[in-house]
Amino acid sequence: MLSLLLKKLRTPGDLWGGLASMLVALPSAVAFGVTVYSAIGPSHAALGALAGILGAASIGLIAPIFGGTDRLISAPCAPAAAVLSAFAIEQVRQGTEPSSIVLLLIVLGVLTGIVQILLGFLGIGRIIKYIPYTVVSGYLSGVGIIIITSQMKNFVGTGSTSFSWWQAIISPGHWDLRSIAVGMATVFVALLGPKIIRVIPGTILGIGAGLLTYFGMAVTDPSMLTLTENPLVLGALGAVEDGYAQTVLGRWHDLGELKLAQVGALVGSALTLAALLSIDTLKTCVIIDQKTRTRHEPNRELSAQGLANISSSLLGGLPGAGTMGASMVNLDSGAESRLSGIIEGVLVLVAALVLNRAMAWMPIAILAGILIVIGLHMIDLEPLRFLESRGTVFDFAVVLTVIVVALTVGLIAASAAGVAMSILLFVREQVGGTVVRHKSFVHQRSSTWARSETERRIIGQQGEKVIIFELQGSLFFGTTYELYSALEPEIKSREYLILDLRHVQSVDITAVHMLIQVRDMLVERGACFLLSDVRERLPNGRNLRELFEKTGLSVLPDASDRVHVFPTLQDTIEWVEDKLLRDTRGIPLLEDEEALLQLSEMELFQGRKDETLVDLEERMEQRSFKAGVTIYDIGDPGHEIYLIRRGEIKIMAPIGGSRQLHHVATMGRGYFFGGLAFLDGHPRGDMAIAYKDVEVYMLTLEQFNQLADEHKRMALVLLSAISRTLAHRLRYANGERTLMHA
């Protein structure tokens, strides 16, 4: 694995990126460690600094080796600090021993890593991105506020007191002005410095300003130049390492004594922390993908992050995630591969060893200031725009609820409350929308079957017997009443009710039960219940056809002639049109359907003189085509027009500029096809295929011109009939298009 990574070292950019990102990640990691362990007690601040260093080194090394995202830097992060410090505070309130809290923090980190590995193994990485933005925004803002408030005591210099953060703020008599001065310098320079000096990260500028302020004041205050009993600095880490290692290793044998209830109490926090760290990592990966035009593997990355967090926790370090700030610095510094992440981890370890003594002089107020800046950056102000529109006020309420619950109850409850409110808002939106896309009658639509003027007139007279509902969206318990209210008036008066499900996204059992009731009411009064576009795979993966069959909606043996399922709406309309025509005229005899039509029997030439038709027939060529044969193709010259004597043909054409052909019309005895190209002289724009064995009259353009010379009136009649039929088809097409956009 390492050899493959070494081969990726194409430019010095990986080295410079690793160095620059280390300068950002290390101070932040130390600050996060101090935040978490200071919650146990002020004396544990140095232990926290070491935990941050170990976390930055181990996560920085392991995550890029097993992960798959180039340029990603992983280190302890703000969400981890917020969750772990809240957990530590709660343990202190419960009276847990400090050494036991350290062990529980380690176990919590290990459980978090295990959860992340499971998320990656189960493929959850691809769906974590579907967590609502409002929940993520509120959660991150809540975490940012928690981080800021947790640093107030260290910022004002009351870290050794038993005050809460708000008591520290309202007790100026206990403030240490030296700490406030260092913290203020750190915060202001970290926030404003990058606007002036863009080549150096704000974190580094802030630390530099804080150090200058601290040692500048130390010139007049000798007590600030000693490590002994100096509450303003971390203190010597070397003396702490043995104690820290002893604390960790000395407690590992107690793992077997942990009760199931204790481990169970950690599961909720582990799930929350794993979700936060996973979201933080994948969000950073998405940003990197957008900037580098690459694509990360979310499940592999989650597994790698989980393994890194387990390793970090076992070593006594903090868990972490792919961090936005360090990763962006790494990218801007010219990094090109995962090797930059490994270099960052190595440099963290080297810096910790080389600068061990120097780290002891790090003022706690600087770390507090850096964390306050990070907390400020985490607060998402974008949801304030939701207040500008009435339609998004409830979305702002979700964000605000998550923040309030996070601050008053806890992060787990906040995520649960946010997701629950988001679900309620989703249901509200679904209920507020309409599930009826279009409502029309059958005579307002046309099937792909070409009808004669007489047939169209009959369908027009009988059309209001057939109501068509094109449905959309989700049919579930929230929209069932609305749909039933739309269907109920039609159930009592229509003979055919068609439900087109082409635009339906999902269907639940409540909606199915309602449709069964509608079907039964129709069947009882002798009407037909027709379904179209019942797909085998909905967008949510459900087999709608199987659902309808198992619930009995589409299968009713006692009324098989009243309940039908069709592949498309066009097939449904065609079937209903045939039913209306047969009920009106009677069922035509099979032998009549098979008889060859003469010109005089075609509606196109009814009322014309026999001798004229005889002359026309002599000029026509009689042709026959077997089923499946292409009569003409797209792009062929349009020199012929065809009149069907027997059989059926299908017209296929591309729609919307696509190359895929769609069935646009079916024609039978007495109809003509090929007329458009015959009239305008352009190449064929569609394809004609014999659906059954076909017998036709074929009139070529040359023969028509001869006819026009000798029988001008007959030629005019033929052109008028063709134009009238084409105009009628165009009128229907325009009507349907208007209906679709209504």
Secondary structure, DSSP 8 states (H G I E B T S, - for coil): -HHHHHHT--STHHHHHHHHHHHHHHHHHHHHHHHHHHTT-GGGHHHHHHHHHHHHHHHHHHHHHH---TT--EEE-HHHHHHHHHHHHHHHHTT--HHHHHHHHHHHHHHHHHHHHHHHHTTGGGTGGGS-HHHHHHHHHHHHHHHHHHTHHHHHT-TTS---HHHHHT-GGG--HHHHHHHHHHHHHHHHHHHH-TTS-HHHHHHHHHHHHHHHHHTT-GGGG--TT-TTB---SHHHHHHHHHHHHHHGGGGGG--HHHHHHHHHHHHHHHHHHHHHHHHHHHHHHHHHT----HHHHHHHHHHHHHHHHHTT---EEE-HHHHHHHHHTT--STHHHHHHHHHHHHHHHHTHHHHTT-BHHHHHHHHHHHHHHHS--GGGGGGGSGGGHHHHHHHHHHHHHHHHT-HHHHHHHHHHHHHHHHHHHHHHS-SEEEEEEGGGS--SB---HHHHHHHHHHGGGEEEEEEEEEESTTTHHHHHHHHHHHHTT-SEEEEEEEEEEEE-HHHHHHHHHHHHHHHHTT-EEEEE---S--TTS--HHHHHHHHTSS--GGGTTTEEEESSHHHHHHHHHHHHHHHHH----HHHHHS---GGGSGGGTT--HHHHHHHHHHSEEEEE-TT-EEE-TT----EEEEEEES-EEEEEE-TT-SSEEEEEEE-TT-EE-HHHHHH----SSEEEESS-EEEEEEEHHHHHHHHHH-HHHHHHHHHHHHHHHHHHHHHHHHHHHHHT-
